[in-house]
Amino acid sequence: MSRIAHCFAQLSASGRKALIPYITAGDPYLDATTELMLAMADAGADVIELGVPFSDPMADGPVIQRASERALARGMNLSLVLEQVKQFRQRNTHTPVVLMGYANPVECYGVAAFARDAQACGVDGVLIVDYPPEECEGFASLLRDHEMDPIFLLAPTSSDARIQQAARLGSGYVYYVSLKGVTGAAHLDTDAVAQAVPRIKAHVSVPVGVGFGIRDGATAAAVARHADAVVIGSALVQRLESQTRDNVAQEAAAFIRDVRAALDA
């Protein structure tokens, strides 16, 4: 059983929902990523989504765009992202790590080399925004061959056929984008989420995580009434971007503890 599957099985057995924070690797400080990951895991994060910075993050709003720009300006690249996962694994062997990003860095690195090195460093899942399931048969198979879960995005506009394709090729969990927009948007409609999740679950056997627009414990708890997991990115990245180097991990942990408490309540 993969780390992701084991994590969700444990949560389901205890009647709890998964908290999945997202941070951009290399932001707000190049040398802080591993420390941030460890702090979030200790504070109650169940899975960590680690963003691979890219110069044209088409699905992301201004907050994560700025985070990618800062990380790239400091020299972050895919090789360093994998090295930071490797460092995290030296101290945490149980919390799943999912790389989230775009096709260009993976293509430049080399798809086969990426799968090999990501597995060796301890990556558990990969979500590439611009690798849709229709064009992802080979990549998904390569990830599975290297014991990693291919994870796909679904949206309010996804057809039943698209959901079925994601279910056939994906594993770990599916990530439902809760709105028609980019990360960090403020118009989350929990009623729409309540209608969408059962429709997705009719086609998929893996857990359903919901992200985009979840900003705090209250919205996370509202979404968790319907979903198996909540993903929080922009609100956390925005909170961290103004922190000092000495304080950044403490702030991340405090944010995670607050959201975890709201979910568990």
N, C-alpha and C positions, 0 to 999 in steps of 0.2 A: 504494500500500500504506500502510495506517495505521501510526502509530508503534507501536501495540501489536502488530500483525501483524509488522512489521519486527523488533521486539525479539525475539519468540518465534522467528522464522525464524533470526535470528542465533544465538540460544541453541541451537536444535536442531542447526544446522550444526556447532556446536562441542561438542555432547554435554553441554551444561550445562542446569541447571534454573533457573527464574526465582525470584528472591527479591522478594517484594512486601510491604514493611512498610506498616503502617497507623498513622497518627497522627490525632488530632483537631485540626482547625484551631483555632488560638487557645489551645491548651494545650501546655505549662504556662504559656506567656507569650504575650500577644496579639501581640507583635511578633517572635516567634521562628519562626513557621511556615515562612516562605520559607528562612530560614537552616537550619532542620532538614531541609527537603526537599533543599537543595543538598548538605548534609553527607552525607545518606544516599545520594544518587545517587553522590557521589564515592567513598563507601565500598563500593559494590557493589550497591546496590538497583537492580533492573531495571525495576520499575514501582512507582509510589508511589500508594497508596490514601489519599486525604485525606478524613477524615470531616467531614461538615457537622454541627455540633452541633445537637441537638434536645432538647427538654425531656422527651420520652417515648421514649427509644431502646429499643424493645421487644425487639430481638434482642441487646442488649448487657448484659453483666454489670456488677457494681459498679464495676470499674476504669474502663471507658469511660463509664459513667453519670456518674461523678464528673468525668471529663475534660470531658464535655459541659456539666455544670453550671458548672464553672469557666470554660470558654470563654464561655458565654452571660452569666455574671455580669460578665465583662470587656467585653462588648459585641460579641462575634463574631456575625456574621450571614452570610447567603449572599452578599450583595454583597461583603463583606470577604473571604470565602473566594475568590471569583473574582478579586479584586484581588491576593491573594497568589499565585494561580496565574500571573497575568499577570507579576508580579514575578519569579517563578521562571523563566518562559519567556525573560525578558530575558537570563538567564545560562545557561540550559540548554535547548537546543532539541531534545534527542533522547530524554530519559527520559519515557516515557508517564506521564500523571497521570490517575487515575480518581477521580471524586468518588463517595463512598459515603455514603448517608444515607437520609432518610425523605421521604415524599410531602409532608408539611405545608409545609416551607420552599419546596419547588419550586412547590406550588400557590399559596402566598402571593406568591411572586415573579412568578408567571405562567409557565405552561409554555412558551409560545412565546418569551417574552423570555428565559427561562432557557437554552433551547437556543441562541438567537442569541448571548447574552453568553458562555456557556460556551465555545462554539466560538471566539469572538473572543479570549478570554483564553488559549486553548491547552489546554483540557481534551480528553482523548482518549477517555474512556469514562465511563459513568455507571451506578451500581448503586443502585437505589432499593429498599430492603428490602421496603416494602409496596406496590410495583407488581408483582404477580405476572404471569407471562406471559399468563394468561387475560384480564387487564384492561389489557394494555399494548401492544396493537397500534398504536394511534395514537402513543403516546409513543416507542416503538421506531422507528417510521417517521420521526418528527420528528428523532430523534437521528441516524439514518442520513442524512437530508437535510442535516444540518449536520456530516457527516463525523465523527461520534462513535459509538463502539461501545456498544450497549445490553448490559449484562452482568447475568446472572441468577444467583440463588442456587439450588442444589439441595441436598437434604438426604437423610439415610438413609431417610426415609419417602417420597421422591419416586417417583411411579409412572413407568412407561415413557412413558405419555402426557404427563406433565408434563415429562420430560426432552426428549421430542420437540418440545414447544411451545417450550421454552427454546432448543433447537437451531435451530428455524425463525426465531425472532424475534431471537435474540442473535447477537453477534459479539465478537471480541476474545479472550475466554476465558469459561468458566463457573466459578463459585466454588462448590465443594462444601463444605458445612458438615459437618464430620467427625463431629458428634455431635448427639444430641437435647438441646440445651440452649442456653445463651447464651455469648457471647464470654467467654474467660477460664476456662472450665471446665477441670478438670485430669484428666479421664478419657479422654484420647485413646486410641483403640484402632486401632493401625496395621494389625492384621490385618483389621479391618472396612474400613479404607481400601483395603487391597490387593484386597478383593473388590468394593468399590463402583466404583472408578475404571474397570476394564474394562467394567463394565455401562454406565457413562455414555458411555465412548468408543465403544460400539457404536451410539450414537445421535447423537453430536455430532462435528463435524469440527474444532472449535476446541480449543485447549489446555484442560486441566483443572487449575485451581488448587485447593488444599485449605487451609482455614483453620479456626479455632476450636480451641483446645487446644494449639497449637504454641507452645512456650515458650522453646526454646533451640536451639542448633546440633544437638544429638543428635536431638531429636524432628523437627526440620526435615529432617535427612538421612534419617531413617527414612521419613518421608512422601514425600520426593523420589524414593525408589526406585520409587514407583508413579505419582506425579503429575508434571505438567509444571511446576508452580509451587507454592510454599508461601507462605502469607499469615500474617504475624505481627503481631498488634495489641496485645492486652492486656499481654503481657509487656514490650513496648517502652514502652507508655504508662505502665505502672507504674514502670518504671525511670526514666523522665523526670520523673515528678511530684514527686520529691524533690530534683531538681537545681537549682542556682543558675542564674540567667540566663546568666552568663558561661560556664558549664560544660555547658549542656544540649546544644548541638550536638555537642560533643566526645563526650559519652556516647552519643548516638544513633549517631554514626559508629563508635564502638568496638563497640557491640552488633551493628551491621550487618556489620562486618568479621569478627566471630567467627562469625556464622551463615553468611556467604558462604564462609568458609574451610571450615566443616563441609560445606556443600553441594558445594564443588569437590573436597573430598577423596574 
